[in-house]
């Protein structure tokens, strides 16, 4: 029996109407939607989950919002809920409107989200799926947490968003007739597993053109393939993966500590011209020393023979 059927039997529709009409606090919503098994059987035989993790929600960026901020109160106050109860609001209804209370304290936020929206509409996902692909296809509003400084822990979490579809053959088959073998597609990549652990999918598969906000997903043949794009002094990773952390660590710890403390060492990206010069002097000095020592031995032996 699905969770929704269980709640119907437990409460009865009349009692459910009474409960939902008593107030719009989140606690009443969690009584049902906080159950891990809360789900409904679709007409096509598939199961749609209606549960949300309350613990994850309370740790998310949306934790201060009421459920009815996004879900229509007119639809959720009756049981079963109306057809628009799933999501009456979209991300851009709040994050793009300059007049919205959330943006009054930070006017630049609305501009930031407009740029994200423009990037998203250029992405291969939107171009292929159009309105069927939305913010909610990747971002779960009940657990979303903004992360400006990716670490080894958050890189895995962020890659999990992509792998939720591209790494799940059954789920991907529901979205596309194509078949994707990630291992075969990335066979060209040296030490593939290490790259997957330390680099986000977005760092190679999104556009670096301004405003460079990682929402313009590129076709596979336009992704980063050249090793030297990352493994060089002006690595592209400094413009995306380490966009914030790199500057902060340099200013706080200096060059040496920033390079050593960092949890990911990218060969070629931490070059410093002064260290290069020092290395050249040391190598040159060693060569001169060896050459001088050899010349001295040769000259000494020559004098002895005379």
Secondary structure, DSSP 4 states (H G I P E B T S, - for coil): --HHHHHHHHH-HHHHHHHHHS---HHHHHHHHTSTT-EEE-TTS-EEE----HHHHHTSTTTTS-HHHHS-HHHHTSSSPPTT-S-SS-HHHHHT-TTSHHHHS-HHHHHHHHHHHHHHHHSHHHHHHGGGS-GGGT--TTT----SS--HHHHHHHHHHHHHHHT-HHHHHHH-S----HHHHTTTSTTHHHHHHHS-HHHHHB--STT--S--BPPGGGS---GGGTSSTT-GGGGTTTTTHHHHHHHHHHHHHHHHHSS---TTTT--HHHHHHHHHHHHHHHHHHHHHHHHHHHHHHHHH-
